[in-house]
Amino acid sequence: MKIAICDDEELLCSKIEKIILEYGEANNISLEIDILNDGRSY
């Protein structure tokens, strides 16, 4: 599963990423996460 997290707060992005990765591990889901700091980065 591919997921993009977009927010200008890096700390918030890191926290969200950690929660998603923990969920993926607990449910045996392979994840690919991209973190973007603005909508134009992607």
PyMOL Python script that loads the backbone (N, CA, C, O; Angstrom):
from pymol import cmd

cmd.read_pdbstr("""\
ATOM      1  N   MET A   1       0.843  -1.150   0.000  1.00  0.00           N
ATOM      2  CA  MET A   1       0.000   0.000   0.000  1.00  0.00           C
ATOM      3  C   MET A   1       0.903   1.231   0.000  1.00  0.00           C
ATOM      4  O   MET A   1       1.889   1.289   0.734  1.00  0.00           O
ATOM      5  N   LYS A   2       0.559   2.201  -0.820  1.00  0.00           N
ATOM      6  CA  LYS A   2       1.311   3.451  -0.881  1.00  0.00           C
ATOM      7  C   LYS A   2       0.522   4.545  -0.176  1.00  0.00           C
ATOM      8  O   LYS A   2      -0.685   4.683  -0.372  1.00  0.00           O
ATOM      9  N   ILE A   3       1.219   5.317   0.646  1.00  0.00           N
ATOM     10  CA  ILE A   3       0.587   6.385   1.409  1.00  0.00           C
ATOM     11  C   ILE A   3       1.443   7.639   1.306  1.00  0.00           C
ATOM     12  O   ILE A   3       2.668   7.568   1.396  1.00  0.00           O
ATOM     13  N   ALA A   4       0.799   8.787   1.116  1.00  0.00           N
ATOM     14  CA  ALA A   4       1.489  10.072   1.128  1.00  0.00           C
ATOM     15  C   ALA A   4       0.969  10.880   2.308  1.00  0.00           C
ATOM     16  O   ALA A   4      -0.239  10.992   2.520  1.00  0.00           O
ATOM     17  N   ILE A   5       1.901  11.438   3.071  1.00  0.00           N
ATOM     18  CA  ILE A   5       1.566  12.311   4.185  1.00  0.00           C
ATOM     19  C   ILE A   5       2.057  13.696   3.795  1.00  0.00           C
ATOM     20  O   ILE A   5       3.237  13.880   3.498  1.00  0.00           O
ATOM     21  N   CYS A   6       1.155  14.669   3.795  1.00  0.00           N
ATOM     22  CA  CYS A   6       1.522  16.017   3.374  1.00  0.00           C
ATOM     23  C   CYS A   6       1.137  17.023   4.448  1.00  0.00           C
ATOM     24  O   CYS A   6      -0.041  17.206   4.751  1.00  0.00           O
ATOM     25  N   ASP A   7       2.152  17.675   5.022  1.00  0.00           N
ATOM     26  CA  ASP A   7       1.931  18.732   6.005  1.00  0.00           C
ATOM     27  C   ASP A   7       3.231  19.511   6.136  1.00  0.00           C
ATOM     28  O   ASP A   7       4.312  18.965   5.913  1.00  0.00           O
ATOM     29  N   ASP A   8       3.130  20.778   6.495  1.00  0.00           N
ATOM     30  CA  ASP A   8       4.340  21.574   6.626  1.00  0.00           C
ATOM     31  C   ASP A   8       5.011  21.405   7.992  1.00  0.00           C
ATOM     32  O   ASP A   8       6.108  21.922   8.204  1.00  0.00           O
ATOM     33  N   GLU A   9       4.372  20.694   8.913  1.00  0.00           N
ATOM     34  CA  GLU A   9       4.952  20.414  10.223  1.00  0.00           C
ATOM     35  C   GLU A   9       5.652  19.055  10.184  1.00  0.00           C
ATOM     36  O   GLU A   9       4.995  18.014  10.163  1.00  0.00           O
ATOM     37  N   GLU A  10       6.977  19.068  10.174  1.00  0.00           N
ATOM     38  CA  GLU A  10       7.741  17.818  10.068  1.00  0.00           C
ATOM     39  C   GLU A  10       7.499  16.889  11.250  1.00  0.00           C
ATOM     40  O   GLU A  10       7.431  15.672  11.076  1.00  0.00           O
ATOM     41  N   LEU A  11       7.368  17.445  12.443  1.00  0.00           N
ATOM     42  CA  LEU A  11       7.137  16.621  13.623  1.00  0.00           C
ATOM     43  C   LEU A  11       5.804  15.878  13.525  1.00  0.00           C
ATOM     44  O   LEU A  11       5.717  14.699  13.868  1.00  0.00           O
ATOM     45  N   LEU A  12       4.783  16.567  13.060  1.00  0.00           N
ATOM     46  CA  LEU A  12       3.474  15.938  12.879  1.00  0.00           C
ATOM     47  C   LEU A  12       3.553  14.813  11.848  1.00  0.00           C
ATOM     48  O   LEU A  12       2.990  13.738  12.056  1.00  0.00           O
ATOM     49  N   CYS A  13       4.242  15.055  10.749  1.00  0.00           N
ATOM     50  CA  CYS A  13       4.402  14.021   9.717  1.00  0.00           C
ATOM     51  C   CYS A  13       5.091  12.785  10.286  1.00  0.00           C
ATOM     52  O   CYS A  13       4.693  11.657   9.995  1.00  0.00           O
ATOM     53  N   SER A  14       6.115  12.999  11.091  1.00  0.00           N
ATOM     54  CA  SER A  14       6.839  11.872  11.693  1.00  0.00           C
ATOM     55  C   SER A  14       5.948  11.064  12.632  1.00  0.00           C
ATOM     56  O   SER A  14       6.003   9.834  12.643  1.00  0.00           O
ATOM     57  N   LYS A  15       5.135  11.752  13.411  1.00  0.00           N
ATOM     58  CA  LYS A  15       4.229  11.054  14.329  1.00  0.00           C
ATOM     59  C   LYS A  15       3.193  10.233  13.559  1.00  0.00           C
ATOM     60  O   LYS A  15       2.917   9.085  13.908  1.00  0.00           O
ATOM     61  N   ILE A  16       2.625  10.830  12.513  1.00  0.00           N
ATOM     62  CA  ILE A  16       1.644  10.115  11.697  1.00  0.00           C
ATOM     63  C   ILE A  16       2.289   8.908  11.030  1.00  0.00           C
ATOM     64  O   ILE A  16       1.704   7.826  10.996  1.00  0.00           O
ATOM     65  N   GLU A  17       3.487   9.092  10.504  1.00  0.00           N
ATOM     66  CA  GLU A  17       4.203   7.988   9.860  1.00  0.00           C
ATOM     67  C   GLU A  17       4.428   6.850  10.848  1.00  0.00           C
ATOM     68  O   GLU A  17       4.230   5.685  10.503  1.00  0.00           O
ATOM     69  N   LYS A  18       4.837   7.171  12.066  1.00  0.00           N
ATOM     70  CA  LYS A  18       5.092   6.146  13.076  1.00  0.00           C
ATOM     71  C   LYS A  18       3.818   5.352  13.385  1.00  0.00           C
ATOM     72  O   LYS A  18       3.858   4.126  13.487  1.00  0.00           O
ATOM     73  N   ILE A  19       2.701   6.047  13.530  1.00  0.00           N
ATOM     74  CA  ILE A  19       1.421   5.381  13.816  1.00  0.00           C
ATOM     75  C   ILE A  19       1.035   4.444  12.674  1.00  0.00           C
ATOM     76  O   ILE A  19       0.607   3.314  12.908  1.00  0.00           O
ATOM     77  N   ILE A  20       1.186   4.918  11.446  1.00  0.00           N
ATOM     78  CA  ILE A  20       0.826   4.105  10.282  1.00  0.00           C
ATOM     79  C   ILE A  20       1.739   2.886  10.178  1.00  0.00           C
ATOM     80  O   ILE A  20       1.266   1.784   9.902  1.00  0.00           O
ATOM     81  N   LEU A  21       3.041   3.071  10.395  1.00  0.00           N
ATOM     82  CA  LEU A  21       3.974   1.944  10.319  1.00  0.00           C
ATOM     83  C   LEU A  21       3.681   0.900  11.399  1.00  0.00           C
ATOM     84  O   LEU A  21       3.745  -0.300  11.136  1.00  0.00           O
ATOM     85  N   GLU A  22       3.363   1.349  12.597  1.00  0.00           N
ATOM     86  CA  GLU A  22       3.011   0.416  13.670  1.00  0.00           C
ATOM     87  C   GLU A  22       1.748  -0.372  13.309  1.00  0.00           C
ATOM     88  O   GLU A  22       1.672  -1.575  13.559  1.00  0.00           O
ATOM     89  N   TYR A  23       0.770   0.300  12.727  1.00  0.00           N
ATOM     90  CA  TYR A  23      -0.448  -0.371  12.290  1.00  0.00           C
ATOM     91  C   TYR A  23      -0.131  -1.410  11.211  1.00  0.00           C
ATOM     92  O   TYR A  23      -0.642  -2.529  11.252  1.00  0.00           O
ATOM     93  N   GLY A  24       0.707  -1.038  10.258  1.00  0.00           N
ATOM     94  CA  GLY A  24       1.085  -1.953   9.187  1.00  0.00           C
ATOM     95  C   GLY A  24       1.784  -3.196   9.720  1.00  0.00           C
ATOM     96  O   GLY A  24       1.502  -4.309   9.276  1.00  0.00           O
ATOM     97  N   GLU A  25       2.696  -3.006  10.672  1.00  0.00           N
ATOM     98  CA  GLU A  25       3.394  -4.150  11.268  1.00  0.00           C
ATOM     99  C   GLU A  25       2.434  -5.058  12.019  1.00  0.00           C
ATOM    100  O   GLU A  25       2.511  -6.281  11.906  1.00  0.00           O
ATOM    101  N   ALA A  26       1.531  -4.458  12.783  1.00  0.00           N
ATOM    102  CA  ALA A  26       0.586  -5.244  13.586  1.00  0.00           C
ATOM    103  C   ALA A  26      -0.388  -6.032  12.720  1.00  0.00           C
ATOM    104  O   ALA A  26      -0.894  -7.072  13.142  1.00  0.00           O
ATOM    105  N   ASN A  27      -0.651  -5.544  11.512  1.00  0.00           N
ATOM    106  CA  ASN A  27      -1.623  -6.187  10.636  1.00  0.00           C
ATOM    107  C   ASN A  27      -0.990  -6.824   9.400  1.00  0.00           C
ATOM    108  O   ASN A  27      -1.688  -7.190   8.454  1.00  0.00           O
ATOM    109  N   ASN A  28       0.338  -6.953   9.418  1.00  0.00           N
ATOM    110  CA  ASN A  28       1.083  -7.594   8.334  1.00  0.00           C
ATOM    111  C   ASN A  28       0.767  -6.963   6.971  1.00  0.00           C
ATOM    112  O   ASN A  28       0.484  -7.660   5.996  1.00  0.00           O
ATOM    113  N   ILE A  29       0.824  -5.622   6.930  1.00  0.00           N
ATOM    114  CA  ILE A  29       0.560  -4.875   5.705  1.00  0.00           C
ATOM    115  C   ILE A  29       1.864  -4.212   5.256  1.00  0.00           C
ATOM    116  O   ILE A  29       2.509  -3.504   6.029  1.00  0.00           O
ATOM    117  N   SER A  30       2.236  -4.447   4.020  1.00  0.00           N
ATOM    118  CA  SER A  30       3.429  -3.816   3.454  1.00  0.00           C
ATOM    119  C   SER A  30       3.088  -2.377   3.064  1.00  0.00           C
ATOM    120  O   SER A  30       2.130  -2.136   2.329  1.00  0.00           O
ATOM    121  N   LEU A  31       3.878  -1.427   3.560  1.00  0.00           N
ATOM    122  CA  LEU A  31       3.581  -0.013   3.335  1.00  0.00           C
ATOM    123  C   LEU A  31       4.763   0.706   2.701  1.00  0.00           C
ATOM    124  O   LEU A  31       5.923   0.402   2.980  1.00  0.00           O
ATOM    125  N   GLU A  32       4.445   1.652   1.855  1.00  0.00           N
ATOM    126  CA  GLU A  32       5.428   2.570   1.292  1.00  0.00           C
ATOM    127  C   GLU A  32       4.897   3.972   1.568  1.00  0.00           C
ATOM    128  O   GLU A  32       3.853   4.362   1.046  1.00  0.00           O
ATOM    129  N   ILE A  33       5.626   4.734   2.397  1.00  0.00           N
ATOM    130  CA  ILE A  33       5.143   6.039   2.832  1.00  0.00           C
ATOM    131  C   ILE A  33       6.063   7.134   2.305  1.00  0.00           C
ATOM    132  O   ILE A  33       7.282   7.070   2.464  1.00  0.00           O
ATOM    133  N   ASP A  34       5.459   8.136   1.675  1.00  0.00           N
ATOM    134  CA  ASP A  34       6.167   9.340   1.234  1.00  0.00           C
ATOM    135  C   ASP A  34       5.718  10.491   2.117  1.00  0.00           C
ATOM    136  O   ASP A  34       4.529  10.636   2.400  1.00  0.00           O
ATOM    137  N   ILE A  35       6.674  11.314   2.554  1.00  0.00           N
ATOM    138  CA  ILE A  35       6.354  12.493   3.347  1.00  0.00           C
ATOM    139  C   ILE A  35       6.659  13.721   2.499  1.00  0.00           C
ATOM    140  O   ILE A  35       7.762  13.880   1.977  1.00  0.00           O
ATOM    141  N   LEU A  36       5.658  14.582   2.376  1.00  0.00           N
ATOM    142  CA  LEU A  36       5.774  15.799   1.581  1.00  0.00           C
ATOM    143  C   LEU A  36       5.504  16.992   2.489  1.00  0.00           C
ATOM    144  O   LEU A  36       4.573  16.981   3.294  1.00  0.00           O
ATOM    145  N   ASN A  37       6.336  18.023   2.346  1.00  0.00           N
ATOM    146  CA  ASN A  37       6.172  19.200   3.196  1.00  0.00           C
ATOM    147  C   ASN A  37       5.356  20.303   2.536  1.00  0.00           C
ATOM    148  O   ASN A  37       5.074  21.321   3.168  1.00  0.00           O
ATOM    149  N   ASP A  38       4.974  20.118   1.279  1.00  0.00           N
ATOM    150  CA  ASP A  38       4.037  21.012   0.619  1.00  0.00           C
ATOM    151  C   ASP A  38       3.415  20.281  -0.557  1.00  0.00           C
ATOM    152  O   ASP A  38       3.972  19.295  -1.038  1.00  0.00           O
ATOM    153  N   GLY A  39       2.281  20.748  -1.020  1.00  0.00           N
ATOM    154  CA  GLY A  39       1.544  20.074  -2.099  1.00  0.00           C
ATOM    155  C   GLY A  39       2.266  20.063  -3.433  1.00  0.00           C
ATOM    156  O   GLY A  39       1.944  19.248  -4.297  1.00  0.00           O
ATOM    157  N   ARG A  40       3.227  20.941  -3.619  1.00  0.00           N
ATOM    158  CA  ARG A  40       3.940  21.009  -4.891  1.00  0.00           C
ATOM    159  C   ARG A  40       5.120  20.034  -4.972  1.00  0.00           C
ATOM    160  O   ARG A  40       5.682  19.840  -6.049  1.00  0.00           O
ATOM    161  N   SER A  41       5.497  19.423  -3.853  1.00  0.00           N
ATOM    162  CA  SER A  41       6.650  18.518  -3.840  1.00  0.00           C
ATOM    163  C   SER A  41       6.417  17.256  -4.626  1.00  0.00           C
ATOM    164  O   SER A  41       7.362  16.669  -5.153  1.00  0.00           O
ATOM    165  N   TYR A  42       5.188  16.832  -4.712  1.00  0.00           N
ATOM    166  CA  TYR A  42       4.855  15.554  -5.308  1.00  0.00           C
ATOM    167  C   TYR A  42       4.693  15.734  -6.770  1.00  0.00           C
ATOM    168  O   TYR A  42       4.406  14.772  -7.483  1.00  0.00           O
TER     169      TYR A  42
END
""", "prot")
cmd.dss("prot")
cmd.show_as("cartoon", "prot")
cmd.util.cbc("prot")
cmd.orient("prot")
